[in-house]
Amino acid sequence: MELPSVEAMQEEAAYSLADMAKETVARTSNCGRRRMAIEVRDDNGPVMKALFTFEVDR
């Protein structure tokens, strides 16, 4: 089985972070500053970590 490329893993991590941010904003009226992270791992351990920080002030 061929493993996904680092670029493909990075893209999937970015989409996952976007989904997490969307859900957080949808569920709260004023979510303040949030820091979210996705850690991508394979059988040998961590491959990369994608971090995202945002703030909503209504």
C-alpha positions in Angstrom: 0.0 0.0 0.0 1.4 3.4 -1.0 1.5 6.1 1.7 0.1 9.5 0.9 2.6 12.3 0.1 3.5 14.9 2.7 1.7 17.5 0.5 -1.5 15.3 0.6 -1.2 14.9 4.4 -0.7 18.7 4.8 -3.8 19.4 2.7 -5.9 16.9 4.6 -4.7 18.5 7.9 -5.6 22.0 6.7 -9.1 20.8 5.7 -9.6 19.2 9.1 -8.6 22.4 10.8 -11.0 24.4 8.7 -13.8 22.0 9.6 -12.9 22.3 13.3 -12.9 26.1 13.1 -16.2 26.2 11.3 -17.8 24.0 14.0 -16.4 26.1 16.8 -17.8 29.3 15.3 -21.2 27.7 14.6 -21.6 26.5 18.2 -20.6 29.6 20.1 -21.6 33.3 19.8 -18.3 34.7 20.9 -15.6 32.1 20.9 -12.6 34.4 21.6 -9.2 33.2 20.7 -8.8 29.5 19.8 -5.8 27.5 19.0 -6.3 24.2 17.2 -3.8 21.6 16.1 -3.8 18.4 14.1 -1.0 16.0 14.5 -0.4 13.7 11.5 1.2 10.3 12.4 2.2 7.2 10.7 3.3 3.8 12.1 6.7 5.3 13.1 5.2 8.3 15.0 4.6 12.0 14.2 5.1 13.2 10.7 3.8 16.8 11.0 1.7 19.1 13.1 -0.5 21.8 11.7 -1.5 24.7 14.0 -4.2 27.2 13.5 -5.1 30.2 15.7 -8.1 32.5 15.2 -10.3 34.9 17.1 -13.9 35.9 16.7 -15.0 39.0 18.6 -18.6 40.0 17.9 
